[in-house]
Amino acid sequence: MGDGLKLLLRLYWEPGAAMSAILDRGSLLLASVSVAAVSLLLESGAGRWLHFGFYVPLLVLAAVYVPGVLLLANLLGRLGGLGMVFQRDYSPLLTSTAMAWAAANLPLVLAGWTAPPEVFAILAALAYLYFAVLMFFAVRTVFGVDNGAAAGVVCLSWIPLVAAAFLWGPLRFLMGWLASPFFLFYAFYFLRADFSGLGAGLRSRQNFRRTLDAAAVNPHDGEAQYQLGLVYQERRQYTEAIRRFQNAVRIDPGETDAHFQLGRIARQQGRLDDALVHFQTVLAQDPKHSSSEILRETAAAYLARGRYQEARRALAVYTERREYDPEGLYYYGQALEGLGDPSGAREMYRRAVEAARTAPPYRRRFTARWSRLAQKQERKLSVG
């Protein structure tokens, strides 16, 4: 209980780290109780102008908002089959969302007792704006999507709520019926296995994390440090990810994967010299690492440095090995363009577009970006 309260309060000053900790140590039961408790306090304080059952916010979150957010995240992030994503991510997302709702609305409890309706309305608007901010971190942490996709999901998350508002009459009747003790008893009795399955996603994540933490106690286990680094990297917690990858390299200098990820993070953060140091280490240890993607990543760092000749040499080898990778072909076009070869650059951009067009359906969410960029550059060169 105490740890759960600390996680709730931590959302006010470290929302990203708090969401990660909620996935690792949070409880769906505690999160649900937090929503119900805040709702009850809010209703008792602001009951002069707010009339809702204390259970309604939790039911709306569980039955409308979270499934809607999950569907939007799957559409924008193309995470995979909806059934698989629902089973894996519903309980982690509901836990994070419930904690976010409780944290955003907790300050309103006092306002409900003391503030006039006009002031309370302004504070409520600010609270739900803060809820949107917390949901940005929740979506990014649970699904591992980038900032743009997370922001898009949150900006569109009002859609399921508006749809529910149009059906509020029958939904309110249904929710009141669902919340009856008689129904809850029989639902739990006959469907407890299914309800237990809804929490499996959160339990599996937490069990995996506990296993990694236990393994990381061993000062000679670089693989455990590397796996923990991947967890933090997926959650966009790069400071902690870097620390874990560095630990892995310190334990085992031959941990090629850790060097590779350190180079990728450094390139994303604009630390190009550091990125090239790590990439050169990977090339020395395994020049075909990660299906030769080490060559593409090294070339991208060279391009950012304006070292087009070195980028061209790396990409010539890479595209010979992987001639249908749109990202590599786009980078090759960039290198040739930088070297003053517009016709060669146009050819590479055309090949990038064609490679993206013929990619398998499951790969198209990764290749679409490079197709758009290649088409834009090709049009620019044609006009020029």
DRENFIDREN-827599 format. One record per residue: residue in three letters; x, y, z of N, C-alpha, C, O in turn. Coordinates in steps of 0.02 Angstrom, whole numbers, plus 50000, padded with zeros to 5 digits. Last residue first. Example, Ala and Ser with C-alpha at 12.3 -4.5 7.8 and 13.67 -1.06 7.14 Angstrom:
// residues 2
SER506424988850354506844994750357506455000250394506705005750402/ALA506604971650390506154977550390506604983550390507124983450423/
END
This chain:
// residues 384
GLY507505102847037508145106347032508485105146965509025107746953/VAL506495093747016506355100847007506995104846997507035109346956/SER507195082147049506905082846982506755090046967506855092346911/LEU507525084147182508065083747132507795084647062508125087647020/LYS506225084047237506655089847246507215089847194507375095147166/ARG505805071147207505455076947177505885083147181505905087147135/GLU506705064147290506715063147216506365068947181506615071347130/GLN506335068347416506995070047391507035069347315507365073247281/LYS505035062647423505135069947431505805072047402505835077047367/GLN505295049147408504895052547357504995060147361505035063547310/ALA506025046947527506345045947462505955049547407506265052547363/LEU505055049447625505655053647622505995053047553506225058047525/ARG504135039147596503935046147593504545050747585504545055347544/SER504955027847618504645028947553504445036347545504575039347493/TRP505215029047751505765029847704505515030747633505845034047593/ARG503935026747807504295033047818504835034247766504905039747740/ALA503635013547773503255019147744503615025747750503615029847704/THR504305003547841504595005947778504245012047750504535015547708/PHE503585000047952504275002147962504555005547899504995009847904/ARG502384996247902502375001647951503075004247965503165009947987/ARG502734985447822502594991947790502544997647839502665003347821/ARG502934972747868503504977247869503334984347849503744988947857/TYR501794965647849501984966847918502584971547924502714974147978/PRO501744964747705501274969047743501504970647814501414976247838/PRO503384965747629502834961847658502384966347700502624971347728/ALA503704978147501503864975047566503274970947590502704972547573/THR503494985347388503454978047382503624974447447503684968347448/ARG503674998447430503034996547401502944988947399502394986347407/ALA505004998847470504474999847521503804997347494503414994347532/ALA505614997047346505724992047399505194992647454504954987647480/GLU505205008647280504985002147256505064996747309504644992347316/VAL505865018347357505135018447351504875011647329504385009147356/ALA507195014547334506935014547402506165014347401505855010747440/ARG507325016547197507375009747223507095009247294506785004247312/ARG507215030447196506715026347162506715019147187506195016147197/TYR508385033547266507745035447295507175031447262506715029247296/MET509345028747176509285025647242508625027347275508325023147308/GLU509115037647070509035030447060508955026847127508535022347133/ARG509455049847127508755048547105508625041147097508095038647114/ALA510835047747146510405048647204509675047247185509315043847222/GLY511275047347013511345041447055510895041747117510615036647137/SER510975060646981510655055146944510695048646983510215044746986/PRO511765068447070511035068547074510695062747037510185060247060/ASP513095068547149512875063847097512115063447098511835058547124/GLY513745075147255513625078647192513445074047135513615075447077/LEU513805069347376514415068947336514335072147267514785071847225/GLY512525070447423513045074447455513685074547416514075079347421/GLU511935060847341511735067847334512265072347365512435077547336/LEU512525049547395512675051447326512485058647312512835062147276/ALA511945049847525512675050147516512855052347445513295056647437/GLN510575048847494510835054747529511585055447520511835060947508/GLY510555036047436510375041847396510625048247428510865052747393/TYR510865028847551511335028747495511195034647448511655037847424/TYR509735031147627510365033847650510885034047593511285038647588/TYR508845023747547508745030947556509395034147579509595039447553/LEU509365010947562509365014047496509265021647500509565025447462/GLY509125008847699509805008947674509855012247605510325015947592/GLU507715009447698508095014147738508815014647713509085020147705/PRO507294998847614507175005847594507595010847634507815015847606/ASP508124984947565507994988747626507904996047609508384999347590/TYR508514976347465507814978347468507634981847533507054981747554/GLU509824972247471509644976847417508924979147419508724983447379/ARG510934968447568510204969247581509934974447532509834980247549/ARG512194967747510511964962147552511204962347562510884957147565/GLU512244979547441512394973347405512144967347444511914962447415/THR512014988547541511474987547491511624981547445511164978847415/TYR513254987447611512614985747642512074984247591511724979247597/VAL514224991847520514254985047546513574982847573513344977347561/ALA513765004847504513865000547445513884993247466513594988947432/LEU513805009947632513155008347603513215004147539512765000347523/ALA515175012047652514815007347696514145005247664513954999447669/ARG515415021447549515765015047549515395009947593515315004147573/ARG514585032247587514465028747524514795021847523514505017047499/ALA515185036247707514505033547708514365029647645514055024247648/GLU516375040947658516395035147702515695031947708515635025847712/GLN515875051747583516255046447550516275040147593516195034647567/TYR515245060147676514845056647625515225050947593514935045747577/ARG515155066147813515695062047786515395057347733515315051347745/GLY514245073147888514445075847823515015072147790515325074747744/ARG513755067548000514385071148008514605074547943515085078247942/ALA512685060847950512545066347996513165070648008513115076548023/LEU513405051147879512995056047844512855062147888512905067847865/TYR513945043647986514385047247940514005052647902514255058247894/ALA512755038448037513155042948079513645046948035513755052848047/ALA512375030447929511935035947950512305040947994512195046947989/ALA513435021147928513355025847872512915031747891513055037347871/THR513135014348045513765017948039513725023147984513945028847992/GLU511915008548008511935013248064512585017448062512565023548076/ARG512335000247902511845005647890511865010847945511835016847931/LEU513204991647969513454995847914512985001647900513205007247888/ILE512354985448058512884989548085513174994148031513374999748045/GLU511574977047985511304983748000511824988248032511744994348031/SER511954964047958512344969447926512064976447940512284981247910/SER511194956948051511044956347979511344962247940511034964947895/SER511934960348168511234962148159511044962348086510764967348061/HIS513574961248097513134961248155512424963648138512334968248098/LYS514614959048014513944957547988513424957648044512904954348039/PRO515794961448082515604966048028514924964747996514684968747957/ASP516134960648240515694956848196515454961448140514964965048149/GLN517184968148296516994961748327516574957448280516654951348279/ALA517284979348216517894975548230517724968648257518074963748243/LEU515984983948222516254981748158516884977548168516994972648131/VAL515924987748358515494982348333515774979648268515794973548259/THR516844998248356516964992448399516554986448375516804980848371/GLN516185007048273516825004248251517014998148292517304993348266/PHE515095010148355514975006448292515625003448265515624997848239/HIS515715017248459515375010848473515275006848409515365000748409/VAL516195028148384516655024048425516335017248438516665012048428/LEU515025033548332515505030548286516015026148324516235021048298/ALA514425038548449514095033348410514595029748365514595023648360/ASP515325048448487515235042548531514915036848492515105031048500/ASP515105057048378515775054248390515735048048434516065042948421/LEU513745060448394513965056548336514655053448346514775047848323/ARG512555062848480513245061848502513595057448451513725051548463/GLY511205063548451511655068248418512375067848441512775072248423/GLN510375053948498510465059748540510955064848511511085070048542/GLN510495044148401509855047348410509915053748451509535058548439/ARG511835040348426511655043548362510985047148368510925052748342/ALA511695034648554512125040448545511965044048479511945050248478/ILE510875023748523510625028948567511035035348558510755040848554/ARG511765016448440511115018848414510835024448457510595029448431/GLY512835013748528512945017748468512295020548440512265026348419/LEU512175005548619512475011848642512605016548583512495022548588/GLN511874994848535511324998948562511595005548589511255010748582/PHE513184990148509512744992148454512194996748479512055001948449/HIS513644986548635513984991848598513534994548543513505000648531/ALA512734975948657512714981948700513064987848667512824993448669/ASP513134966648560512454969548557512414975848599512084980648578/THR514424962848603514334966748541513654970148539513604975948518/GLU515314960948726514584961148721514404965748663514244971648672/GLY516664960648753516444957548691515694957248683515444953748639/PRO516814965548880516954970148824516754967248756516674970948708/ASP515834962749008516074958848951516194963548892515714965348857/ILE515684972649105515744965649125516054961449069516474957149082/ARG515594983849024516104983649075516224976449098516794974449110/VAL514474980848949515114981348914515694980948965516214978148950/ALA513504981249049513604975149011514284975148977514634970048976/ASN513604994549090513764989249138513914982749101514374979149118/GLN513135000448973513835001548993514054996449044514624994149043/PHE511804996248979512234994048924512964994948940513384990748924/ARG511405003249096511384995849094511834993149038512194988349048/ARG511585016549057511945013949115511965006349114512485003349129/ILE510685017448949511405018248938511805015248996512305011848985/ALA509485015849020509685010948969510425011348956510765006148951/GLU509455027349098509525020849131509725015449082510115010949099/THR509345036648992509885037149042509995030449077510565028249084/TYR508195033048920508845031948891509425032448942509925029148934/GLN506795027148918507185029448976507925028448960508245023748984/ARG505945021748823506235028348811506565031348872506625037448878/ARG505615008648837505195013548873505445020648865505185025248898/GLU506635002548769505965002148740505505007248773505045009848741/GLN507665004848861507695007948795507005007948762506805012948732/TYR507304996748968507295004048976507315007648909507015012948902/VAL507464984148904506824986048934506784993648941506274996648921/LEU508814984448868508304984348816507624986348842507244989848809/GLY509394984048996509494989948953508974990248898508724995648882/LEU509064971149032508764976749069508834983249029508384987349028/GLN509904964548942509184963748936508814969248974508304971848950/TYR511174968548992510974970248924510214969848916509914974248886/GLN511174962649117511214969949112510984972249043510644977349036/ALA511154949249076510594951949115510584959549112510054962649105/GLU512404948449012511794947448973511184950249010510744953248979/GLY513364949249111513264954949067512634954449027512334959549009/ASP513644943949257513124942349208512984948549165512544952549180/HIS514454946249364514774943649304514274942049248514454939149198/PRO513744949849476514184954949445514524952649382514844956649348/ASN512094946249497512734943049481513184948049446513024950249391/VAL510994954049489511374954249552512064951149542512544953049575/ALA510344951049374510804956649371511204957449436511694961149437/ALA509454941149410510054939149372510574944749373511174943349374/ALA508494948949472508834943849511509484941749476510004940849509/ASP508074956749366508384959949424508774954949466509314956549491/LEU507514946749284508094950549261508454953849320509074953849323/THR506444942749366506954937949346507594941349324508144939349342/ARG505704954549372506004951849433506544946749418507054946549452/ARG505324955549237505764960649266506094958049330506684959249341/PHE504494944449225505084944949183505584949849213506184948649215/ASN503494948049316503894942049329504534942149289505064940349314/GLN502984959449251503304960149316503724954049334504264954749364/ARG502474953849133502984959149131503364959549197503974960149198/SER501534945049188502094942349149502654947549143503244945749147/ARG500634953949250501014949149290501614946549252502154945749281/LEU500114960949139500494964549190500924959749231501504961149246/GLY499484950149072499984954349039500424958049088501034958249080/ALA498554944749161499154940849145499694945049113500284943949124/GLY497364950549187497944953049224498594949549207499114951149234/LEU496504943249110496604950249093497214953149129497534957749103/GLY496474930849174496854931449113496984938649093497494940149062/SER495584933549277496284932349294496734933049233497294935549237/PHE494434934249202494674940249236495404939549255495794944249250/ASP494364920749163494444925949112494704932349143495134935649115/ALA494184914749288494764912849247494904918149194495484919749180/ARG492974920149332493594922049366494214920149327494724923649331/LEU491694918649288492174921349240492844923049272493244926749244/PHE490894913649390490904910049326491454912449279491674908649236/TYR491194922249499491164914949508491254911349442491634906549437/PHE491104935149448491744932849474491754925249478492264922049463/ALA489754935149415490254936249363490934933749386491294930549348/TYR489164933349540489114928049490489604928949433489844924049405/PHE489564945449601489714939049632489694933449580490154929449576/LEU489064955349516489784954649525489984947949555490494945049537/PHE487674953749529487994952149466488744951049475489034946449446/PHE487534957449665487294950949641487644948949577487884943349570/PRO488024970649672488384965249706488184958349682488594953849677/SER488074979949519487674977049573488054971249606488364967349571/ALA488734984749410489034986149475488634983149533488834983849591/LEU487944981649302488584978049309488874978849378489224974449404/TRP486934991049321486784983949327487414979849339487424975249380/GLY487645002649296487325001749361487154994449374487214992049430/MET487995000249164488515000649215488224999749285488534996549328/LEU486735000549101487134994349099487664994449154487774989349186/PHE486375013849125485955008449150486355001949155486314998249204/ARG487405019849056487345021049127486905015749160487055013349215/LEU487165015448926487785013448959487735014449035487985010249073/PRO485935021448893485965014148902486605011848937486595006948974/GLY486485035348905485885032848937485905025348948485885023049004/TRP487635036948824487695037148896487085034248932487155031048984/LEU487975036948693487615031048716487575030948793487505025648823/PHE488675048348679488065047748640487635041848664487025041848656/ALA489775045148759489305050348782488645049948744488115051048773/ALA490485035948686490135033548745489615038648769489095036848796/ALA491005044548590490555039148569490145036548628489555035048622/VAL491805052048674491245055348640490745050148616490135051048622/LEU492715042048710492315045248762491715048748731491165048548759/PRO493345038648589492925033648623492485036648677491935034148690/ILE493955051948566493455049048520493045043648555492425043948551/TRP494965056048646494305058548663493765055048621493175055248640/SER496155051648592495835047348643495155049848666494805046348701/LEU496895059048507496295055948479495905051948531495375049148515/CYS497965063048586497545068248554496895065348527496395068948524/VAL498525050548616498215054548669497745059848640497205061048666/VAL499015046748490498525042548525498155046648577497545046148582/GLY499935057148464499355056148421498815052048454498215053548448/ALA500885054948564500495061148564499875060548522499335062948540/ALA501365042448520501055043148586500625049348590500075049248616/ALA501905045948394501335041148398500985041748465500365041548467/GLY502915054848436502385056948391501785052448394501215054848397/ASN503755046948518503395052548547502805054748503502265056448528/ASP503525029248481503905035448485503455041148509502845040248518/VAL503045015548592503005019348530503395025848538503575027748593/GLY502915006648699503585007748671503575011548606504055011048567/PHE501755004148769501805001548700502495002348669502644999248619/VAL502015009548898501685002948890501825000048821502004994248815/THR502635022048872502965016948912502675010148900503055005248892/ARG501745029348792502435028348769502775022648806503155018948777/VAL500605029048874500585025948808501295024448783501435019148757/ALA501095036248987500835029448994500855025748927501075020048923/PHE501425048748936501955044548963501735037248970502125032648960/PHE500125052548897500675052448848501235047948872501485043748835/MET499475052549019499315047248971499825046848915499955041448888/LEU499975064149075500155057749105500015052049058500385047149056/VAL499335073248989500065072948992500295066249021500755063148994/ALA498005070749021498235069448953498995068948951499275064748915/PHE498005075149153497875068149140498115066249070498395060849059/TYR498155088649130498715084949160498625077449151499115073849142/LEU496895090949079497475092249037498085088549064498475085749026/TYR496175088149191496115083449135496645084849082496825080349044/ALA496555098849272496675091949294496645087149236497055082549231/LEU496085109749201496815108949209496985101749230497485099049208/ALA494715107349217495005107449150495765106549153496045102849112/ALA494625108649356494465102249325494755101849255495015096549234/LEU494905122149372495375117249399495255110349369495735106649358/ILE493755127349310494425128849283494935123749307495345121249268/ALA492765122249396492755120549325493435121749293493665117649253/PHE493095128549517493155121249512493165119149439493545114549421/VAL492765141649486493465139849498493575132349491494075130149463/GLU491385140049473491775142749417492515140949425492845138849377/PRO490925134849599490875130849537491315133449481491595129349444/PRO492175138449729491535139549696491525135849629492045133849604/ALA493055126749837493035131449781492325132449755491925127849757/THR492965116749939493085123849956492955128749899492765134449912/TRP492745103849896492465105849961492475113449970492045116250004/GLY493425103049776492715101449777492375103549841491775105049841/ALA494725105449812494365110749777493615109449778493215114149781/LEU495045093049867495015098849910494625104449878494225107849910/VAL494985085649746494585083749804494495089749851493945091249872/LEU495855089149649495185091949644494765090449705494245093649716/PRO497025082049669497005089049692496305092049689496165097049724/LEU496605069449608496685070049680496685077349704496375078749755/ASN496595068849471495995071149504496065072049579495635075149611/ALA497855064049433497605070349404497015073149443496935079249446/ALA497945052049505498425057449519498165064149493498245069249526/ALA496895044649447496885046149519497345052049535497165056449574/TRP497355043849315496715047249329496685049149403496475054749420/ALA498545036649332498565043349304497935047149320497965053049338/MET498045024449379498485028449423498535035649398498555040349438/ALA497325020749265496975021749329497405025949377497155030449410/THR498355019349172497835024349161497475025949226497325031749241/SER499095008649225499415015149215498895020649209498975026049237/THR498094998549221498425000349284498745007249279498655011349324/LEU497794998249084497275000049132497585002149199497365006949230/LEU499044993949032498775000549014498235002749063498215008649082/PRO499184981149090499684986349104499414993349088499544998049125/SER497954975249036498044976349109498604981249125498514985349170/TYR498224975848893497634978848924497754980248999497644985849021/ASP499314969548832499394976448855498794979348892498844984848919/ARG499034956148794499694957948822499684964648859500014965348911/GLN497744956148744497924951448798498564953548832498634952748893/PHE497874965948644497394966848699497594962348758497604964648815/VAL498804960248558498974966448592498514967548652498744969848704/MET498074949048514498704948048550498894954348589499114953848646/GLY496994955548450496884950848505497504949848547497474949848608/LEU497634963148350497284966548404497174961848464497234963948521/GLY499284959948294498594957748298498254960648359498534960748414/GLY500294975148298500174968048285499434966348288499014970848284/LEU500504988648304500844984448353500774977048340501144972948368/ARG500395001848240500404995348205500784990148246501314987748227/GLY500225014248293500885011148302500955004548266501515001848262/LEU498915017048256499445021848241500135018748245500585020348206/LEU498215005348296498135008048228498715012648210498985012148154/ASN498605003548428498734998148380498685000748308499064998648264/ALA498155015348484498875013948484499045008448433499565008848400/LEU496765013448466497105018948432497865017648429498175018848377/LEU496555002348551496415001848480496775007248440497055005948387/LEU496935008148674497295002248649497185001448574497654999848537/VAL495965018048686496675019848681497085014148652497525015148610/GLY494825009748698494895014448643495605016548632495835016848575/PRO495095002448817495044998848753495105003548693495405001648642/VAL495105014348903495715010248893495655005948830496135005748791/TYR493745019348891494335023348875494945019048860495265019948808/VAL492825008248918492775012748861493455015748843493715014848788/ALA493045000149029492624997548975492625001848912492434999448859/ALA493915007049116494034999949101493664997749038493924993748999/LEU493395020149124494095018949105494185011849080494505010749029/VAL492085017349165492205020749101492915019649078493035018349019/LEU492345011249289492015007449236492115010649168492215007149118/LEU492915022149357493305016049346493005011849290493375009149249/PRO491845031649357492485033049324492895026749309493195026049256/VAL490805024049431490735025649360491415027349327491555024549274/TYR490855022349567491135016949526491155018749451491495015349413/PHE490185032749623490915032649632491245027249589491845027649576/GLY488985039749513489175034549559489935034149564490275035049514/PHE488735057449507488915051149474489085046149529489295047949584/HIS488565073649494488165068049517488355061949477488165061249418/LEU489085089549543489275083349508488875077549537488865076649598/TRP488675099549624488555100449552488785094449511488685094349450/ARG488805094649752488325100049741488175100949667487615102949649/GLY489835085849759489165083149745488635088449735488085086949712/ALA491135087749786490855091749732490155089349714489915090749659/GLY491335078849895491505085949900491175090249848490945095749863/SER490875066549854490635069149918490785076549925490405080149958/GLU491565064949735490835065449734490565068349799490095072349798/LEU492875064149783492685069549737491935070449736491685076149735/LEU492835052649859492985058949892492775064849849492525069949874/LEU492535043449756492085044149813492195050749849491715054149867/SER493645045149672492975046449647492485047649704492065052149702/VAL494665040749756494665047649734493975049649708493745055249721/ALA494235027149768494295031449827494285038849808493935042749839/ALA494285022549635493645022349672493675027049732493185030549746/VAL495655024249607495155027749567494495028049605494175033349609/SER496195015549704496375022649704495865026749665495655032049688/VAL495705003249663495485005949728495635013449731495235017249759/SER496435002049545495705002349542495425005349607494965009449606/ALA497735001149595497565006649550496805007549547496555013249546/LEU497634989349669497764995649704497585001649660497315006549684/LEU497394980349563496914981049617497014987649653496524991249665/LEU498544981449487497904983449457497384984449511496964988949506/SER500044988049547499514983049558498874985749527498664991349540/GLY501804989949502501124992149515500634986349522500784980649504/ARG503084987149467502884985549535502164987149551501924985949606/ASP503264989549330503694984749363503414982449431503484976649450/LEU502344999249294502344992949257502744987549293502574981649289/ILE502745008949386502075006049392502034999449353501734994649377/ALA503985012449335503955008949399503275005749410503235000449442/SER503565019049219503975013049213503955009049277503915002849276/MET502895029649278502515024949236502915018449227502625012949228/ALA503975036049341503435033249381503025028149341502845022949368/ALA504735040649235505015035549278504475032149320504515026249334/GLY503765050149186504045044749144504315039049186504155033149173/PRO503485058749296502965054649266503235048949223502955043349225/GLU504025064749423504405060549377503915056049340503925049949351/TRP503085072549492503735075649475504165071249429504635073849399/TYR501875065749500501865072949498502535075949478502545081449450/LEU502085052249514501835054549450501845062149444501835064849388/ARG502335050149646502915051149602502705053649533503105056649497/LEU501105047049700501375053849711501965055249665502075061049646/LEU501025033649657500505038549639500775045649645500685049749600/LEU502115027849718502085028049645501585033149621501705036749572/LYS501725029349852502335032749828502335033249752502525038349724/LEU500625020949852500525028049864501135032049841501055037549813/GLY501275008649833500795011049784500665018549791500615022049741/ASP502015007649950502365008249887501905010849833502115014849791/GLY500955006350043501405012050046501775013149982501855018849959/MET500424994050000500005000050000500445006350000500315011049962/
END
